């Protein structure tokens, strides 16, 4: 892990900063934020279920996302903020990680190898993320 502080800064400090701004707003907005399927990593059951355990994160990234879920639950309970967390699976975009399924699928296809698709009976949604604004 090259920069563990980046996970803390983005996923915890950034989230708390956002929630503090929302808490202080005259009209409190509804908040939708991105958690991650990584919170399930040590879960051996498949397919996953929202009710499956998430108490053993397998990485610092997963731990920060799990902590974000606890923080948002607390802000909802104490301050009444309307907060929805989404546990995304296999998001693709410009900053995608090499270990994601679409990279391994593409690599295997280009090498003429078979691809393994888990849960063959279940469809998947592949959400794409792209920058919506730029800074100067």
Phi and psi restraints in degrees (value plus and minus 20) as a CYANA .aco file:
   2 UNK   PHI     -95.4   -55.4
   2 UNK   PSI     -63.4   -23.4
   3 UNK   PHI    -160.5  -120.5
   3 UNK   PSI      60.4   100.4
   4 UNK   PHI     -81.1   -41.1
   4 UNK   PSI     -49.9    -9.9
   5 UNK   PHI     -83.8   -43.8
   5 UNK   PSI     -45.6    -5.6
   6 UNK   PHI     -84.8   -44.8
   6 UNK   PSI     -55.6   -15.6
   7 UNK   PHI     -86.7   -46.7
   7 UNK   PSI     -63.5   -23.5
   8 UNK   PHI     -83.1   -43.1
   8 UNK   PSI     -67.3   -27.3
   9 UNK   PHI     -83.4   -43.4
   9 UNK   PSI     -68.7   -28.7
  10 UNK   PHI     -93.6   -53.6
  10 UNK   PSI     -70.1   -30.1
  11 UNK   PHI    -105.8   -65.8
  11 UNK   PSI     -42.3    -2.3
  12 UNK   PHI    -131.3   -91.3
  12 UNK   PSI     -79.0   -39.0
  13 UNK   PHI     -81.2   -41.2
  13 UNK   PSI     -64.5   -24.5
  14 UNK   PHI     -81.5   -41.5
  14 UNK   PSI     -62.6   -22.6
  15 UNK   PHI     -85.5   -45.5
  15 UNK   PSI     -65.4   -25.4
  16 UNK   PHI     -83.7   -43.7
  16 UNK   PSI     -59.7   -19.7
  17 UNK   PHI     -79.5   -39.5
  17 UNK   PSI     -66.4   -26.4
  18 UNK   PHI     -80.2   -40.2
  18 UNK   PSI     -66.4   -26.4
  19 UNK   PHI     -85.1   -45.1
  19 UNK   PSI     -56.4   -16.4
  20 UNK   PHI     -85.1   -45.1
  20 UNK   PSI     -60.5   -20.5
  21 UNK   PHI     -83.4   -43.4
  21 UNK   PSI     -65.3   -25.3
  22 UNK   PHI     -84.5   -44.5
  22 UNK   PSI     -60.6   -20.6
  23 UNK   PHI     -80.9   -40.9
  23 UNK   PSI     -56.4   -16.4
  24 UNK   PHI    -105.9   -65.9
  24 UNK   PSI     -29.2    10.8
  25 UNK   PHI     -87.1   -47.1
  25 UNK   PSI     125.6   165.6
  26 UNK   PHI     -79.0   -39.0
  26 UNK   PSI     -67.0   -27.0
  27 UNK   PHI    -131.8   -91.8
  27 UNK   PSI      93.9   133.9
  28 UNK   PHI     -91.4   -51.4
  28 UNK   PSI     103.3   143.3
  29 UNK   PHI     -98.3   -58.3
  29 UNK   PSI     138.3   178.3
  30 UNK   PHI     -96.9   -56.9
  30 UNK   PSI     118.2   158.2
  31 UNK   PHI    -131.9   -91.9
  31 UNK   PSI     108.9   148.9
  32 UNK   PHI    -138.9   -98.9
  32 UNK   PSI     105.1   145.1
  33 UNK   PHI    -152.1  -112.1
  33 UNK   PSI     140.2   180.2
  34 UNK   PHI    -117.6   -77.6
  34 UNK   PSI      90.9   130.9
  35 UNK   PHI    -107.2   -67.2
  35 UNK   PSI    -163.9  -123.9
  36 UNK   PHI    -181.3  -141.3
  36 UNK   PSI     130.2   170.2
  37 UNK   PHI     -86.3   -46.3
  37 UNK   PSI     -33.8     6.2
  38 UNK   PHI     -80.6   -40.6
  38 UNK   PSI     -40.1    -0.1
  39 UNK   PHI     -84.5   -44.5
  39 UNK   PSI     -37.8     2.2
  40 UNK   PHI    -111.6   -71.6
  40 UNK   PSI     -22.1    17.9
  41 UNK   PHI     -68.8   -28.8
  41 UNK   PSI     -59.0   -19.0
  42 UNK   PHI    -109.0   -69.0
  42 UNK   PSI     -13.9    26.1
  43 UNK   PHI     -99.7   -59.7
  43 UNK   PSI     105.2   145.2
  44 UNK   PHI    -111.7   -71.7
  44 UNK   PSI     -28.7    11.3
  45 UNK   PHI     -98.1   -58.1
  45 UNK   PSI     120.8   160.8
  46 UNK   PHI    -164.4  -124.4
  46 UNK   PSI     123.6   163.6
  47 UNK   PHI     -90.9   -50.9
  47 UNK   PSI     143.4   183.4
  48 UNK   PHI     -92.1   -52.1
  48 UNK   PSI     138.6   178.6
  49 UNK   PHI    -151.0  -111.0
  49 UNK   PSI     128.1   168.1
  50 UNK   PHI     -75.9   -35.9
  50 UNK   PSI     -47.9    -7.9
  51 UNK   PHI    -105.3   -65.3
  51 UNK   PSI     -23.0    17.0
  52 UNK   PHI     -86.3   -46.3
  52 UNK   PSI     133.6   173.6
  53 UNK   PHI     -84.0   -44.0
  53 UNK   PSI     125.1   165.1
  54 UNK   PHI    -154.7  -114.7
  54 UNK   PSI       6.1    46.1
  55 UNK   PHI    -108.3   -68.3
  55 UNK   PSI     -17.5    22.5
  56 UNK   PHI    -150.9  -110.9
  56 UNK   PSI      53.5    93.5
  57 UNK   PHI     -80.4   -40.4
  57 UNK   PSI     122.6   162.6
  58 UNK   PHI    -115.4   -75.4
  58 UNK   PSI     -21.8    18.2
  59 UNK   PHI    -174.5  -134.5
  59 UNK   PSI     145.2   185.2
  60 UNK   PHI     -82.6   -42.6
  60 UNK   PSI     -60.9   -20.9
  61 UNK   PHI     -75.4   -35.4
  61 UNK   PSI     -69.9   -29.9
  62 UNK   PHI     -82.1   -42.1
  62 UNK   PSI     -59.3   -19.3
  63 UNK   PHI     -84.1   -44.1
  63 UNK   PSI     -58.8   -18.8
  64 UNK   PHI     -88.7   -48.7
  64 UNK   PSI     -55.3   -15.3
  65 UNK   PHI     -89.0   -49.0
  65 UNK   PSI     -61.6   -21.6
  66 UNK   PHI     -82.9   -42.9
  66 UNK   PSI     -62.8   -22.8
  67 UNK   PHI     -83.3   -43.3
  67 UNK   PSI     -57.2   -17.2
  68 UNK   PHI     -79.2   -39.2
  68 UNK   PSI     -58.9   -18.9
  69 UNK   PHI     -83.7   -43.7
  69 UNK   PSI     -60.0   -20.0
  70 UNK   PHI     -87.5   -47.5
  70 UNK   PSI     -61.3   -21.3
  71 UNK   PHI     -82.1   -42.1
  71 UNK   PSI     -67.1   -27.1
  72 UNK   PHI     -86.0   -46.0
  72 UNK   PSI     -55.7   -15.7
  73 UNK   PHI     -80.4   -40.4
  73 UNK   PSI     -63.1   -23.1
  74 UNK   PHI     -85.0   -45.0
  74 UNK   PSI     -64.4   -24.4
  75 UNK   PHI     -84.0   -44.0
  75 UNK   PSI     -56.1   -16.1
  76 UNK   PHI     -84.9   -44.9
  76 UNK   PSI     -66.5   -26.5
  77 UNK   PHI     -86.7   -46.7
  77 UNK   PSI     -66.4   -26.4
  78 UNK   PHI    -101.1   -61.1
  78 UNK   PSI     -63.9   -23.9
  79 UNK   PHI    -126.8   -86.8
  79 UNK   PSI     -25.6    14.4
  80 UNK   PHI      54.0    94.0
  80 UNK   PSI      -3.8    36.2
  81 UNK   PHI     -84.2   -44.2
  81 UNK   PSI     120.2   160.2
  82 UNK   PHI    -106.2   -66.2
  82 UNK   PSI      89.4   129.4
  83 UNK   PHI    -151.3  -111.3
  83 UNK   PSI     111.6   151.6
  84 UNK   PHI    -143.6  -103.6
  84 UNK   PSI     106.6   146.6
  85 UNK   PHI    -124.0   -84.0
  85 UNK   PSI     119.0   159.0
  86 UNK   PHI    -133.9   -93.9
  86 UNK   PSI     106.1   146.1
  87 UNK   PHI    -115.6   -75.6
  87 UNK   PSI      70.5   110.5
  88 UNK   PHI     -96.1   -56.1
  88 UNK   PSI     124.4   164.4
  89 UNK   PHI    -136.4   -96.4
  89 UNK   PSI     120.0   160.0
  90 UNK   PHI      28.2    68.2
  90 UNK   PSI      39.0    79.0
  91 UNK   PHI    -102.5   -62.5
  91 UNK   PSI     118.7   158.7
  92 UNK   PHI    -141.4  -101.4
  92 UNK   PSI     136.5   176.5
  93 UNK   PHI     146.5   186.5
  93 UNK   PSI    -191.4  -151.4
  94 UNK   PHI     -79.8   -39.8
  94 UNK   PSI     -48.1    -8.1
  95 UNK   PHI    -130.2   -90.2
  95 UNK   PSI      12.9    52.9
  96 UNK   PHI     -83.8   -43.8
  96 UNK   PSI     131.6   171.6
  97 UNK   PHI    -109.7   -69.7
  97 UNK   PSI     122.0   162.0
  98 UNK   PHI     -80.2   -40.2
  98 UNK   PSI     -43.1    -3.1
  99 UNK   PHI    -101.4   -61.4
  99 UNK   PSI     -21.7    18.3
 100 UNK   PHI     -94.7   -54.7
 100 UNK   PSI     133.8   173.8
 101 UNK   PHI     -75.8   -35.8
 101 UNK   PSI     -62.3   -22.3
 102 UNK   PHI     -83.7   -43.7
 102 UNK   PSI     -51.2   -11.2
 103 UNK   PHI     -88.2   -48.2
 103 UNK   PSI     -67.1   -27.1
 104 UNK   PHI     -88.0   -48.0
 104 UNK   PSI     -55.9   -15.9
 105 UNK   PHI     -80.2   -40.2
 105 UNK   PSI     -69.8   -29.8
 106 UNK   PHI     -82.0   -42.0
 106 UNK   PSI     -65.0   -25.0
 107 UNK   PHI     -79.1   -39.1
 107 UNK   PSI     -67.6   -27.6
 108 UNK   PHI     -85.4   -45.4
 108 UNK   PSI     -61.0   -21.0
 109 UNK   PHI     -82.3   -42.3
 109 UNK   PSI     -65.3   -25.3
 110 UNK   PHI     -84.8   -44.8
 110 UNK   PSI     -47.0    -7.0
 111 UNK   PHI    -112.8   -72.8
 111 UNK   PSI     -14.7    25.3
 112 UNK   PHI      52.2    92.2
 112 UNK   PSI       0.3    40.3
 113 UNK   PHI    -116.0   -76.0
 113 UNK   PSI     139.9   179.9
 114 UNK   PHI     -92.8   -52.8
 114 UNK   PSI     132.3   172.3
 115 UNK   PHI    -129.3   -89.3
 115 UNK   PSI     128.3   168.3
 116 UNK   PHI    -125.8   -85.8
 116 UNK   PSI     101.4   141.4
 117 UNK   PHI    -132.1   -92.1
 117 UNK   PSI      94.8   134.8
 118 UNK   PHI     -94.0   -54.0
 118 UNK   PSI     135.6   175.6
 119 UNK   PHI      36.2    76.2
 119 UNK   PSI      34.7    74.7
 120 UNK   PHI     -70.5   -30.5
 120 UNK   PSI     -43.0    -3.0
 121 UNK   PHI    -106.3   -66.3
 121 UNK   PSI     -28.8    11.2
 122 UNK   PHI    -128.0   -88.0
 122 UNK   PSI     112.1   152.1
 123 UNK   PHI    -100.2   -60.2
 123 UNK   PSI     134.9   174.9
 124 UNK   PHI    -143.8  -103.8
 124 UNK   PSI     126.7   166.7
 125 UNK   PHI    -121.3   -81.3
 125 UNK   PSI     111.2   151.2
 126 UNK   PHI    -127.0   -87.0
 126 UNK   PSI      70.2   110.2
 127 UNK   PHI     -91.6   -51.6
 127 UNK   PSI     115.9   155.9
 128 UNK   PHI    -123.3   -83.3
 128 UNK   PSI     123.8   163.8
 129 UNK   PHI    -140.0  -100.0
 129 UNK   PSI     109.9   149.9
 130 UNK   PHI    -158.7  -118.7
 130 UNK   PSI     130.1   170.1
 131 UNK   PHI     -81.1   -41.1
 131 UNK   PSI     117.2   157.2
 132 UNK   PHI    -127.0   -87.0
 132 UNK   PSI     -32.1     7.9
 133 UNK   PHI    -169.7  -129.7
 133 UNK   PSI     142.4   182.4
 134 UNK   PHI    -148.5  -108.5
 134 UNK   PSI     138.5   178.5
 135 UNK   PHI    -132.4   -92.4
 135 UNK   PSI     129.5   169.5
